[in-house]
Amino acid sequence: MHIELTEMLRCPEPHEEGFLVMSTGEMLGRMVRSGILGCPICRREFPIVHGVVEFSGARREAAPPAAAAQGAAPGERDAVSPSAAAQRAPAAPGDTASRSRAAVDAPTLQALLDLSGPGGYVVLVGSAARHAVGLAALMGGIHFVGVNPPSDVEELPILSLLCCETKIPLRAAVARSVVVGPDRATALWLAEARRVLLRGRRLVIEDDRATPPEGVTRLAAGEGLWVGEKQ
């Protein structure tokens, strides 16, 4: 997890938002590889394991060293080769996320997100986290936050990973854009996507049949995608 993301996080417990406190263990450049996040309000603690913040208690398996070596080197936050996307482990045949990746490419998503200039955060929920490398190659200077990513998605200098099964553990209105994968296109996660999205920014759902949350105006829908803007 990128250390600067700490101030954007919130505890998933149902209480008022408050800043979390971090105790760092291993650091790799600006990425926190191990440590603990604590909530001063409810006193809960959340481990950071292999760079992934575990808000739900369940730990993801660490990526094998060979796979980890394929990621960008520390400090390459704004420069990622497009070819790195091809180095991801393929999904199983017939997997919904696999079909989504074939249908939705990074240039299409970049155009739909309508972002200009560097800075800020783009949230990728579920299987949408697989788009991080391709988008980073086109959108330098933006940090990506993967929430509940597939097991084959690894932390990178341009991608922080959070696991939480109850909500997106970010403060309200912090994301420049949100992309929700087809595996998380449900009422809970779409409402959470709207909550963390800045007003006037875009929500992309990789399911054109999804029911969008209130407060998001539809801009377009079709070919497996729904695009809207937060009011």
C-alpha positions, 0 to 999 in steps of 0.5 A: 500500500502506498503510504500516502493513501493512509490519510484517505482510509477509514475504518469499515465499522459503522461509526463516524469517519476518522483518520487511521493510525499506521505503525509501519514494519517493512517499507519498499520505497513508498510502499508499505509491505507490512504493518498495522493500521489502527482505528482510534475510535473503535480500537480495531486493528488491521494488518498489512500483509505483503502490501495488502491491507486486510480489513476483513481478517482473511489474508490473500496468498502472497504472489510467487516471487517470479510473479512479483518480479514482473511488477514495476520497480520501486519508485516507478509510480508514474511509468508502467509498461503496457506489456506488463498487463500481458504478464498477469496470470490468465483467468480460467476459461469462461470466467466473467472477469476474463470476458470483461477484460477481452471486451473492455480495453484500457484506452476505452476505459481511459476515454470513459473516465474522462480524466485530464492531468495527473494526481489523485486516486482511481478506485477499481473494485473487484475484477476491475483491478486488473485494468490498473497496469493498462490504465497506468500506462496511459494515465501517468501520475494517478494512483490506483486503489484495488478493492477486493482484487482477484488473487492474481492481481499484485500490489505495484508502485501504482496500485494499492490493494485493500480487502474488505467485504463490508464496504470500500474502506475509503473516506467519502468523496476521495476518488476521481473515478471508480470502475466496478467489475462485473463480479461486484456490480451489486447494490452494496458496492455500487452505493459504496462506489458513489460514496467515495466518488467526488461530485461531477466525476464518473462511475463506470460499471462493467455491466450495462444491466446493473441498477445504478445507485441514486445520485448518479446520472446515466451518460451511456450504456451498452456493450457491457458498460454503464457510465454515469456521473455523480451529482 
